[in-house]
Amino acid sequence: MKKCCVALLALLPMTVLAYPIDVEKKLDGVKIDYTAYDTDYDIGSITLNNYGDVAAQCKVVFTNGPETPRTRRVQIPAKQSKDVTAKFNRSIIKLRIKLDCKPV
């Protein structure tokens, strides 16, 4: 019975394949925190949290290798958070995100 269980566990994938995410941020006087996620093999996402007392206008650029960068613009009210996602045509090997936020 032990051998059967060990063989069954060996057949299951034991590692989760995740891609690295690099975030370059430029925050002009706003208190923004972020968390980047590897949602799927071709979808990247970032959650932006505004801890400041003023709203923030953010531009998020997702880059995946030779594909055209995906640009998203979002306004985050004070003390709120927003999710921003981008879907690509190919599997993501390494995701680069540029985050540029300014007060409104």
Disulfide bonds with the S-S distance in Angstrom:
Cys58-Cys101 2.12
